[in-house]
């Protein structure tokens, strides 16, 4: 089985005036298709920086990041933008929905960029709204939806293009406990059903508990990498 994410000596330094911050220090990680992974650690440990580097949202100082077998550091800005569009789904803490678009239009937007036909866009949008239990709310604007419903739209938007990877940065942080648990169960079901790789940066113990594999970052490095269940062990064994 191929790795969908593979990093070698991945590093990032931020410089502000005379201050130099080593946000990520020679991180080596391999993540397989279908894994459900939580990256945890204290604030400033490098979790979000790691997600930003492997998605190309931030530049790499040194090292290699391969996604779906492609070295993203070798891509032009246009190639990287197209790659993100076609291979990566994002779920953010703040939802990042476009307020002037309806739920359906927010979900369809990525497919519009992919030049998918209107009929096919509509079909896939209605199906994914059903998957996230929002059927009948496709014409509501974000302001007409609860926080949990907005995050469901964000999840639908992330999965509708059938990406290889979904990167989720603190996706439950702005939600109450019950809503957060419900959305976590939804993402776990989508992982099992669709085989999409989920990688979370999180402080949420519920996500850590639900994950197949828990990677702890500390001071910009991988402090521990814990295989938590038979499924994760079997995925690991397939690479040996």
Buried (B, 14 or more C-beta within 10 A) or exposed (E): EEBBBBBBEBBBEEEEEEEEEBBBBBBEBBBBBBBBBBBBBEEBBBBBBBBBBBBBBBEBBEBBBBBBEBEBBEBEEEEBEBBBBBBBBBBBBEBEBEEEBBBBBBBBBBBEEEEBEEEEBBEBBBEBBEBBEBEEBBEBBBEEBEBBBBBBBBBBBBBBBEBBBBBBBBBBEBBEEEBBBBBBEBBBEBBEEEEBBBBBBBBBEBBBEBBBBBBBBBBBBBEEBBBBEEBBEEBBEEEE
